[in-house]
Amino acid sequence: MSTIKTIIIYEWLQLKRSRTLWLLTLIFSVISIYAAWYGRSEVKEQQRKIALLQDSVAVKMNVLSRELLQHDSTAWEYDPLYKTVFYNRPDGIAALAFGQRDLHKFAIEISEGTYYYNKYATGYSNKTLSGEITNPQKQLAGHLDLSFVIVFLLPLYFILLSYNILSAEKEEGTLPLLAVQAVSTRKIFFAKLFVRWLITTMLAILLLLTAALITGAVTDARIFLFIAATMLYSVVWAGVVSLVVSFKKASGFNALFLISTWLVFGMLLPAAFNAFLTAKYPAINKIALASAVQKANVEVFGIPRIAVADSFYAMHPQYNNLPGDTLPGGWYNPRWIRATHAVLDNKVQRVETPYLRVLEDRIRTAGKFNYCSPALLMQSILTGAAASDHKQIYAFDTASWHYFKTWNSYLDDRIFFKNNRFTKADFDNLPVYTFKPVVDYRQVVFSLLVLLATGLVLLAVSLLRLSAPF
């Protein structure tokens, strides 16, 4: 044990004098700090837009509140609408792994109007503040968050430190000296590998904690999942390096093969899987969904009003034949407006339902593909822990629909059963929900165990291969 300890200390002293180590460390550190700052700025921008959208809605709602306070009771009106904002607010952990948050709406107005018009075909102001409109060039390039640095650049850092652990000794003629030592070449190799793994892991953890401090996530317990994932991901790449070195090839071969492996796991496989998923599960794009909203809007207001009323009562028979029922009524009849909105939403839902079904299938299949690549699996762990993955975006969409239905049920009770009266007490008791992301910790832990098993298997195979003479 003392001999191994001596080798580890000597190897660290050797690396410490290497310009390559410090240059790589500097580059990796600068990129990591910038990624943390960038993630923080993106999160703050989304939080700012959510606040602006809330303020915009609050102004209108405050006017209604004052009117209700003065008149005690007022009839339901088509304009202005009673509104609230349902949002998926990012936090400090999300700044470390932005995931899908930049590609999907993170806030939506909930009103007694139409759900899908608010979701897909609202005006410029709401689209801008809700995240629907953004720089397409930025969406194409993606975000440089810390998860990207860990998943794609950390392995490269480790490879550049480790590809020539033993091959350099052979090429420099010092390997025979190692062979005559009391410690086997295999133990020397793993001692050298351990030093490089420790340097890589400690640096990554230090930068991860620094980034968490910058983004405000340092007090979030999920940061320990990021740390555990980073350590195990480094174990996997230590296994990959040791397996390649065990073939006893030249340093150039090792470097080329390891870089190729990095490209396959980090870029080629994800691109191939994405192409397969796109071909297997072609989804309706959002432009088509917005077009469906506009088309349904034209259809609803173009068909006879009695037909709209009949369609509405078919969906909500409990509202039919109520005392004082005035459907189909005039343009500003609140029951008529509610009926047109319900019919419009029903038409668009028929288009969105296949879209959501395809999205579910895509998420399920993509989850299986993640186990084919350490990079994909690591990315899924980080975005899953940060509640920024496809599952969480889908959960937000589902929750917003349920909130909309609850909101409308509350208003329907006043519109249809209380003679269109809405009091200050009714206003004060409007349903209020907050979306709270739910992290699937079982899935995250299982993925961590898969990373651990993968790394241990690779190291075990390497250990057997290195038992033969070098």
C-alpha positions in Angstrom: 0.0 0.0 0.0 2.9 2.4 0.8 4.3 1.7 -2.7 1.0 2.6 -4.3 0.8 5.7 -2.2 4.3 6.7 -3.3 3.4 6.2 -7.0 0.3 8.3 -6.6 2.2 11.1 -4.9 5.0 10.9 -7.6 2.4 11.0 -10.4 0.7 14.1 -9.0 4.1 15.8 -8.7 4.8 14.9 -12.3 1.4 16.2 -13.5 1.7 19.3 -11.4 4.8 20.3 -13.5 2.9 19.7 -16.7 1.8 22.8 -18.7 -0.8 20.7 -20.4 -2.6 20.0 -17.1 -2.8 23.7 -16.2 -3.7 24.9 -19.7 -6.6 22.3 -19.9 -7.7 23.2 -16.4 -7.7 26.9 -17.2 -9.7 26.4 -20.4 -12.2 24.1 -18.7 -12.6 26.4 -15.7 -13.2 29.5 -17.9 -15.8 27.7 -20.0 -17.5 26.3 -16.8 -17.7 29.7 -15.2 -19.1 31.3 -18.3 -21.7 28.5 -18.6 -22.8 29.2 -15.1 -23.1 32.9 -15.7 -25.0 32.2 -19.0 -27.4 29.8 -17.3 -28.0 32.3 -14.6 -28.8 35.1 -17.1 -31.2 32.8 -19.0 -33.1 31.8 -15.9 -33.3 35.5 -14.8 -34.7 36.4 -18.2 -37.4 33.8 -18.0 -38.2 34.9 -14.4 -38.4 38.5 -15.6 -40.8 37.6 -18.4 -43.0 35.7 -16.0 -43.1 38.7 -13.7 -44.0 41.0 -16.5 -46.8 38.8 -17.7 -48.0 38.6 -14.1 -47.9 42.3 -13.8 -49.8 42.7 -17.0 -52.6 40.4 -15.8 -52.5 41.9 -12.3 -53.3 45.4 -13.7 -56.5 44.2 -15.4 -57.5 42.1 -12.4 -57.0 45.0 -10.0 -59.4 47.1 -12.1 -62.0 44.4 -11.8 -61.4 44.0 -8.1 -62.0 47.8 -7.5 -65.2 47.7 -9.6 -66.5 44.7 -7.6 -65.6 46.5 -4.4 -67.6 49.5 -5.4 -70.6 47.8 -6.9 -70.5 44.7 -4.7 -71.8 42.6 -7.6 -71.4 42.8 -11.3 -72.5 40.8 -14.3 -70.0 38.6 -16.1 -68.5 40.5 -19.0 -66.7 39.3 -22.1 -64.1 42.1 -22.0 -62.1 42.4 -19.8 -61.7 38.7 -19.0 -60.9 37.3 -15.6 -57.3 36.1 -15.9 -54.4 34.5 -14.1 -50.9 33.3 -15.1 -49.8 29.6 -14.8 -46.1 29.3 -15.1 -43.1 26.9 -14.8 -40.6 29.1 -13.0 -36.9 28.0 -13.4 -34.6 28.1 -10.4 -30.9 27.9 -9.7 -30.7 24.2 -10.5 -32.4 24.8 -13.8 -29.6 27.3 -14.7 -27.2 24.4 -14.5 -29.2 22.2 -16.8 -31.5 24.2 -19.0 -32.7 21.2 -21.0 -36.0 21.8 -22.9 -37.0 25.0 -21.1 -36.0 27.3 -24.0 -38.0 25.3 -26.6 -41.4 25.3 -24.9 -43.8 27.8 -23.4 -43.0 28.4 -19.7 -46.0 30.6 -18.9 -49.6 30.8 -20.1 -52.6 33.0 -19.4 -55.6 31.2 -17.9 -58.9 32.9 -18.4 -62.6 32.1 -19.1 -61.6 32.5 -22.8 -60.1 29.7 -24.9 -57.3 27.6 -23.6 -55.7 26.9 -27.0 -56.0 30.5 -28.2 -53.9 31.5 -25.2 -51.5 28.6 -25.7 -50.9 28.7 -29.5 -52.4 31.8 -31.1 -52.1 34.7 -28.6 -50.8 38.1 -29.5 -47.3 39.3 -29.7 -47.0 40.6 -26.1 -48.1 37.3 -24.5 -46.0 35.2 -26.9 -42.9 37.3 -26.2 -43.4 37.2 -22.4 -44.4 33.5 -22.3 -41.3 32.3 -24.2 -43.1 31.5 -27.4 -41.0 33.9 -29.4 -37.2 33.8 -29.1 -34.2 34.2 -31.2 -34.2 31.3 -33.7 -30.5 31.3 -34.0 -30.1 30.8 -30.3 -32.6 27.9 -30.4 -30.6 26.4 -33.2 -27.3 26.7 -31.4 -28.7 25.7 -28.0 -27.5 26.9 -24.6 -24.0 26.6 -23.1 -25.1 25.6 -19.6 -23.0 23.6 -17.1 -24.6 20.3 -18.1 -23.2 20.7 -21.6 -19.7 21.3 -20.1 -20.0 18.2 -17.9 -21.5 15.9 -20.4 -19.3 16.8 -23.5 -16.2 18.6 -22.3 -15.4 16.7 -19.0 -14.7 13.4 -20.9 -12.4 15.3 -23.3 -10.5 16.8 -20.4 -10.0 13.3 -18.9 -9.0 11.8 -22.2 -6.4 14.4 -22.9 -4.8 13.7 -19.5 -5.0 9.9 -19.7 -4.7 8.6 -23.2 -0.9 7.9 -22.9 -0.6 6.6 -19.3 1.4 3.5 -20.2 2.0 3.9 -23.9 4.2 7.0 -23.2 6.3 4.8 -20.9 6.8 2.3 -23.6 7.6 4.9 -26.2 10.1 6.6 -23.9 11.8 3.3 -23.0 10.9 3.5 -19.2 8.4 0.7 -19.2 11.1 -2.0 -18.5 12.0 -0.1 -15.4 8.4 -0.3 -14.2 8.2 -4.0 -15.0 11.0 -4.9 -12.6 9.4 -3.1 -9.7 7.8 -5.0 -6.8 4.4 -3.6 -7.9 2.8 -5.0 -11.1 2.4 -2.9 -14.1 -1.4 -3.2 -13.7 -1.3 -1.6 -10.3 0.9 1.1 -11.5 -1.5 1.8 -14.3 -4.5 2.0 -12.1 -2.6 4.2 -9.6 -1.9 6.6 -12.4 -5.4 6.4 -13.7 -6.8 7.1 -10.2 -4.7 10.3 -9.9 -6.1 11.6 -13.2 -9.7 10.6 -12.2 -9.3 12.3 -8.9 -8.0 15.5 -10.5 -10.8 15.5 -13.0 -13.5 14.8 -10.5 -12.3 17.3 -7.9 -12.0 20.0 -10.5 -15.5 19.2 -11.8 -17.0 19.2 -8.3 -15.2 22.5 -7.4 -16.5 24.2 -10.6 -20.0 22.7 -10.0 -20.1 24.2 -6.5 -18.9 27.5 -7.9 -21.5 27.4 -10.5 -24.2 26.6 -7.9 -23.0 29.5 -5.9 -23.3 31.8 -9.0 -26.8 30.5 -9.8 -28.1 30.4 -6.3 -28.4 26.6 -6.3 -25.8 25.9 -3.6 -28.4 25.3 -0.9 -30.6 23.0 -3.1 -30.1 19.4 -2.0 -30.3 18.3 -5.7 -26.8 19.6 -6.1 -25.6 16.3 -4.5 -27.2 14.4 -7.4 -25.2 16.5 -9.8 -22.0 15.8 -7.8 -22.8 12.0 -7.6 -23.6 11.9 -11.3 -20.3 13.8 -12.2 -18.2 11.3 -10.1 -19.9 8.3 -11.7 -19.7 9.7 -15.2 -15.9 10.2 -14.6 -15.8 6.5 -13.6 -17.4 5.5 -16.9 -14.8 7.4 -18.9 -12.0 6.1 -16.7 -13.3 2.6 -17.7 -13.3 3.6 -21.4 -9.8 5.0 -21.2 -8.5 1.9 -19.3 -10.1 -0.4 -21.8 -8.5 1.3 -24.8 -5.1 1.4 -23.1 -5.4 -2.3 -22.4 -5.1 -3.0 -26.1 -1.4 -1.9 -25.7 -1.3 0.4 -28.7 0.7 3.5 -29.4 -0.3 6.9 -27.9 -1.5 8.2 -31.3 -3.9 5.2 -31.7 -5.2 5.6 -28.1 -5.9 9.3 -28.7 -7.6 8.8 -32.0 -9.7 5.9 -30.7 -10.7 7.7 -27.6 -11.7 10.9 -29.4 -13.7 8.8 -31.9 -15.5 7.1 -29.0 -16.2 10.6 -27.5 -17.6 11.7 -30.8 -19.8 8.6 -31.2 -21.2 8.7 -27.7 -21.6 12.5 -27.6 -22.6 13.4 -31.1 -23.2 10.6 -33.6 -25.4 8.4 -31.5 -27.6 11.3 -30.2 -28.0 12.6 -33.8 -28.8 9.1 -35.1 -31.4 8.5 -32.3 -33.0 11.9 -32.9 -33.3 11.2 -36.6 -34.9 7.9 -35.9 -37.3 9.4 -33.4 -38.3 12.1 -35.9 -38.9 9.5 -38.6 -40.7 7.1 -36.2 -42.8 9.7 -34.3 -43.3 12.7 -36.6 -44.9 15.4 -34.4 -47.2 18.2 -35.5 -45.3 21.4 -35.3 -46.5 24.4 -33.3 -47.2 26.4 -36.5 -49.7 23.7 -37.5 -51.3 23.9 -34.0 -51.6 27.7 -34.2 -53.1 27.3 -37.7 -55.6 24.8 -36.2 -56.6 27.4 -33.6 -57.2 30.0 -36.3 -59.1 27.6 -38.5 -61.3 26.5 -35.6 -62.0 30.1 -34.7 -63.2 30.8 -38.2 -65.3 27.7 -38.2 -67.0 28.4 -34.9 -68.0 31.9 -35.7 -69.0 30.9 -39.2 -71.5 28.2 -38.4 -75.1 28.8 -37.2 -75.3 29.8 -33.6 -77.9 27.1 -32.9 -75.3 24.6 -34.0 -72.7 26.0 -31.6 -75.3 25.8 -28.8 -76.1 22.2 -29.7 -72.4 21.3 -29.7 -71.9 23.0 -26.4 -74.8 21.3 -24.7 -73.6 17.9 -26.1 -70.3 18.5 -24.2 -72.0 20.0 -21.1 -75.6 18.6 -20.8 -75.8 19.9 -17.2 -76.0 23.5 -18.6 -79.0 22.8 -20.9 -82.5 24.0 -20.2 -81.5 26.1 -17.2 -83.9 28.8 -16.1 -83.2 32.0 -18.0 -81.2 30.3 -20.6 -80.6 32.6 -23.5 -78.4 30.6 -25.8 -77.7 31.1 -28.7 -78.4 34.8 -27.7 -76.5 37.9 -28.7 -72.9 38.6 -29.2 -72.1 39.7 -25.7 -74.3 37.1 -24.0 -71.8 35.5 -21.6 -73.3 32.0 -22.1 -73.0 32.3 -25.8 -69.3 33.5 -25.6 -68.6 30.6 -23.2 -70.2 28.1 -25.6 -68.1 29.4 -28.6 -64.9 29.1 -26.5 -65.7 25.6 -25.4 -66.5 24.4 -29.0 -63.3 26.0 -30.3 -61.2 24.3 -27.6 -62.9 21.0 -28.4 -62.0 21.3 -32.1 -58.4 22.1 -31.4 -58.1 19.4 -28.8 -58.7 16.8 -31.5 -55.6 18.1 -33.3 -53.5 18.4 -30.2 -54.3 15.0 -28.8 -52.4 13.1 -31.5 -49.5 15.5 -31.0 -49.4 14.7 -27.3 -49.7 11.0 -28.0 -46.8 11.1 -30.3 -44.8 13.2 -27.8 -45.5 10.5 -25.1 -44.3 7.8 -27.4 -41.2 9.8 -28.3 -40.4 10.4 -24.6 -40.8 6.7 -23.8 -38.6 5.5 -26.6 -36.0 8.2 -26.1 -35.7 7.1 -22.4 -34.7 3.6 -23.7 -32.1 5.1 -26.1 -30.4 7.0 -23.2 -28.9 3.7 -21.9 -27.0 3.3 -25.2 -24.8 6.3 -24.6 -23.2 7.4 -21.4 -23.5 11.0 -22.6 -27.2 10.7 -23.2 -27.8 9.0 -19.9 -25.8 11.7 -18.1 -27.7 14.4 -19.8 -31.0 12.8 -18.8 -29.8 12.6 -15.2 -28.9 16.2 -15.0 -32.0 17.5 -16.8 -34.2 15.1 -14.9 -32.8 16.3 -11.5 -33.2 20.0 -12.7 -36.8 19.3 -13.9 -35.9 20.5 -17.3 -36.5 17.4 -19.4 -39.3 16.5 -21.8 -41.3 14.7 -19.1 -41.4 17.9 -17.0 -42.5 20.1 -19.9 -45.2 17.6 -20.7 -46.3 17.6 -17.0 -46.5 21.4 -17.2 -48.7 21.3 -20.3 -51.0 18.7 -18.6 -51.2 20.7 -15.4 -52.0 23.9 -17.2 -55.0 22.2 -18.9 -56.3 20.9 -15.6 -55.9 24.3 -14.1 -57.8 25.9 -17.0 -60.7 23.4 -16.5 -60.8 24.1 -12.8 -60.8 27.9 -13.5 -63.6 27.6 -16.0 -65.7 25.3 -13.8 -65.6 27.9 -11.1 -66.7 30.7 -13.5 -69.3 28.4 -15.2 -71.0 28.0 -11.8 -71.5 31.8 -11.7 -72.3 32.2 -15.4 -74.9 29.4 -15.6 -76.2 28.8 -12.1 -76.0 32.2 -10.4 -77.6 34.3 -13.2 -74.3 35.7 -14.4 -73.5 37.4 -11.1 -69.9 37.6 -9.8 -69.3 39.2 -6.4 -66.1 40.4 -4.6 -66.2 37.3 -2.5 -66.3 35.2 -5.7 -63.3 37.2 -7.1 -61.3 36.7 -3.9 -61.8 33.0 -4.1 -60.8 32.5 -7.7 -58.7 29.2 -7.9 -55.0 29.8 -7.6 -52.5 27.0 -8.4 -48.8 26.9 -8.6 -46.9 24.4 -10.7 -44.3 22.5 -8.7 -42.0 20.3 -10.7 -41.8 16.8 -9.4 -38.4 15.2 -9.9 -38.5 11.4 -10.6 -35.8 10.5 -8.1 -36.3 6.8 -8.6 -35.4 7.2 -12.3 -32.5 9.4 -11.5 -31.1 7.0 -8.9 -31.6 4.0 -11.3 -29.7 5.9 -14.0 -26.9 6.7 -11.5 -26.6 2.9 -10.7 -26.4 2.2 -14.5 -23.5 4.6 -14.8 -21.8 3.0 -11.8 -22.3 -0.5 -13.2 -21.1 0.5 -16.7 -17.9 2.0 -15.2 -17.2 -1.0 -13.0 -17.7 -3.4 -15.9 -15.3 -1.5 -18.1 -12.7 -1.3 -15.3 -13.0 -5.0 -14.6 -12.5 -6.0 -18.2 -9.5 -3.7 -18.4 -8.1 -5.3 -15.3 -8.3 -8.7 -16.8 -6.7 -7.6 -20.1 -3.9 -5.7 -18.3 -2.9 -8.8 -16.3 -1.0 -10.0 -19.4 2.5 -8.6 -20.1 2.4 -5.2 -21.7 
